Amino acid sequence: MDLEEAYDKIYRYVYFRMKNQAIAEDITQETFLRFIGKKGNIHVYDMRYLYTIARNLCIDEYRRPKAEALPEDYDSSMQTSDLPEERMAVRDALAKLSPEDQEILLLRHVNNEPVGTVCKALGISRFALYRRLKSAEDSFRSSLEVETDEK
Amino acid sequence: MKNEWKDMLNDAFYAPEAVKKKEFLRSIRQREMSSFEMIWQQAAYIRIHVWIFAVMIIAFAVFGAATGLGSTQHIIAMIMPFTASFSVIEAQRSKWCGMTELEMATRFSLRSVVLARMTILGAVTFVVLCVISPVISVAFDQGAVLTAVRILIPYLVTMIISLEAERSVIGRKTGYCPLMIAAVVSVFIYWMAGFETRMLLRYLDILESWGILIALGLLALTFAEQWKTINNVEAFA
């Protein structure tokens, strides 16, 4: 896998969790630096390892006390009233899912990670992933239908 | 999941363009070069006459073995000190070309460059030795190890003295000091083989009994000298 592609995937994942561009970039870079520090080189990208590091760094970031209540670009990314109706419906449907379901959809369908990588990143079995993915897809589908009908 | 849904999800999980990405990736890619790649890159900077000299030694050994030239082994033992001197000069070339300051400011330290060059030149000598020793030993019906030791000892002696001299005041002022040392060692072998037959026979007797130990001892000394040179290369620059 190309380094840039790996960077984009980790950055998208971290941004999804942090909803802040500057923090997401910092965590993404820290993830790669820790990976290199541990592995010694970056010739082989172990995405499972990268996701685990990124996830732990995000958790560390959540725990850090912050002055502001909401990140700077939270509104601009999620509340997009100027988008076409179809896109707005998708975003609204997605927002109704739990963060865990959103994470699974992101890893499996947006970052196109193999099942093994997603299982390792989330610390769940293949069976659990299959079940949760199916449930997330069903929830998303039904939410989307509701949103589309409402619009 | 349908493809159009995937596209919509891609869009929904939008992340703004990472502004520091290119800069970060560039800095990371600089670290991507492995030690092997670095050595391979440095091999390109070794001057052509070093490679030609190595090929010529092999060609001469093959020629001597094919024609049954009795003094092949002595001649090769006389040539090997020059291989050692070329190795020392080549490894220290940045010093003679006035490039040490520049190399110290580049992404690889001067130490790692000198170490890489020494590794390459050592590998070249090893390959030469591995090729010519069996050829000569088969052609002249001698033990391969004894042949290798006879060829290796003048090389190692020259290497040790040259590295020591390189760090001395005279060595730092005289660019081609290793060549003079090689000439002295070479003339000594010529003198021993041509005029002091008794001494040569005694030398061969010693080599037969202690040759491997002497070679190993000299090899250890060579490594120690190389280690000192590499450690001090930036201080002497």
Chai-1 contact restraints between the chains, C-beta under 6 A:
chainA,res_idxA,chainB,res_idxB,connection_type,confidence,min_distance_angstrom,max_distance_angstrom,comment,restraint_id
A,Y11,B,A18,contact,1.0,0.0,6.0,A-B,restraint_1
A,R12,B,A15,contact,1.0,0.0,6.0,A-B,restraint_2
A,Y15,B,A15,contact,1.0,0.0,6.0,A-B,restraint_3
A,F16,B,F13,contact,1.0,0.0,6.0,A-B,restraint_4
A,Q21,B,P16,contact,1.0,0.0,6.0,A-B,restraint_5
A,E25,B,A18,contact,1.0,0.0,6.0,A-B,restraint_6
A,E25,B,K20,contact,1.0,0.0,6.0,A-B,restraint_7
A,Q29,B,F24,contact,1.0,0.0,6.0,A-B,restraint_8
A,R87,B,D11,contact,1.0,0.0,6.0,A-B,restraint_9
A,V90,B,M8,contact,1.0,0.0,6.0,A-B,restraint_10
A,V90,B,A12,contact,1.0,0.0,6.0,A-B,restraint_11
A,R91,B,A12,contact,1.0,0.0,6.0,A-B,restraint_12
A,L94,B,A12,contact,1.0,0.0,6.0,A-B,restraint_13
A,L106,B,F13,contact,1.0,0.0,6.0,A-B,restraint_14
A,H109,B,M1,contact,1.0,0.0,6.0,A-B,restraint_15
A,H109,B,K6,contact,1.0,0.0,6.0,A-B,restraint_16
A,H109,B,L9,contact,1.0,0.0,6.0,A-B,restraint_17
A,V110,B,L9,contact,1.0,0.0,6.0,A-B,restraint_18
A,V110,B,N10,contact,1.0,0.0,6.0,A-B,restraint_19
A,V110,B,F13,contact,1.0,0.0,6.0,A-B,restraint_20
A,E137,B,M1,contact,1.0,0.0,6.0,A-B,restraint_21
